Amino acid sequence: MSELINNSQKRKELLKHMILQLHQGEAPDLVRRRLAELLSQIPYDEVVEVEQELILEGLPEEEVLEFCDLHTMVLEGHIDQSGAQPVPSGHPVDTFKKENEALRNAVNHLDRLITGLSGLSGGEVQYAFLDLHARLNELMDVDKHYLRKEYLLFPFLERYDITGPPKVMWGKHDETRQKIKDAIAAVSVPGDISVEDAVIVGDMVLRPAIQAVADMIMKEEEILLPMSMDKLSERDWYEIYQQTPEFGYCLVDPQDTWRPFGAEESSTEAELRNVLRLSTGGFRLEELEALFRTLPVDITFVDKDDKVRFFSLGPERIFTRNRAILGRDVRMCHPPSSVHIVEQILEDFKSGKEQSAAFWIQMKGRFIYISYLALRGSEGEYLGTVEFTQDLTHLRALQGEQRLLSYETKP
């Protein structure tokens, strides 16, 4: 194949031919070997162009999805990325890559848990399934990663007439989401389960879910992200960067900021954008941030669609939070043993049956008060739920009166 190395059109024609051969099942082992040899010499953007051409030539999207998994294992590690652009720290692609590393770790941990099922005794399976349930809930965080691709990255690619790969990838997203949901349902079955059945569930339901996540990581890092770095301008990426927090982060809480050269705002634009006006006054954003950092109460807001949208970040939060929970279904933020309580509160708040619920617990020698309140609009419509958590240990210990000025010291 050496005569093809410097001929882009012939490379693409041969690649297209071999992918179709692979899809049609013609001598798959031989085709895979030849395809791997070709892919070791073909730039990633040509792989994308071939996929786009196949779709434009009338190959149904469903057909592309069918062979997508088949040629994934052939592509892995063989695509030439020598010309890929470097990624600045804090850039949206840097965030995607950090999330992918966290997803790899989650997949590897789940793989070890699934492998360990065969060595359990009957009485241990139930506890193993609880652990798997929690880990799969975490893996479902990939939904935010996919949503940012679908609603932030893909529209920009379409502006550059790159429509085929996003369509295929969106279809794989939906397949992966469903596989994870099926896996969560499989480990949520009540009652005892034998070791033999647990192993079957692991191999037939759980492994396909984690493999789907792993395959998508490869497609992103070897094809989609390098191609996107080549096609999108810094202005495009900055728009994506600014909108990213609206969707939330997947398993990680990136700390690095990124601003392309020349993207500074004028002082007037920044000031206007920095003011939040309410019916009874207003705040500059830094004032509002300071307010939530200072209040002696932890606040978490869940919107009407049951997604976590905000939490305050005081210096000593009672329950740890990070931005990876933003955009997550609140049910996924609780252990399986308490999800039914969360669902009951949401159901009663949405129906209007109840307006508030409270709990108090003893934790590490402290008295913790937790209150849930339904947020309603001017017409009484349900807008979401807010959680207030406060350490009342110091207040419960107060006696007598305090009428003279005395600056409060930390208890």
Secondary structure, DSSP 8 states (H G I E B T S, - for coil): -GGGTT-HHHHHHHHHHHHHHHHHTSSHHHHHHHHHHHHTTSBHHHHHHHHHHHHHTT--HHHHHHHHHHHHHHHTTTSB-TT-----TTSHHHHHHHHHHHHHHHHHHHHHHHHGGGG--GGGHHHHHHHHHHHHHHHTTHHHHHHHIIIIIHHHHHHTT--HHHHHHHHHHHHHHHHHHHHHHHTT--S---HHHHHHHIIIIIHHHHHHHHHHHHHIIIIIHHHHHHHS-HHHHHHHHHHHHHH--SS---------TT----HHHHHHHTEEEETTEEEEHHHHHHHHHHSSSEEEEEETTSBEEEE---TT-SS---GGGTTSBGGGGS-HHHHHHHHHHHHHHHHTS-SEEEEEEEETTEEEEEEEEEEE-TTS-EEEEEEEEEE-HHHHT--S---S-------
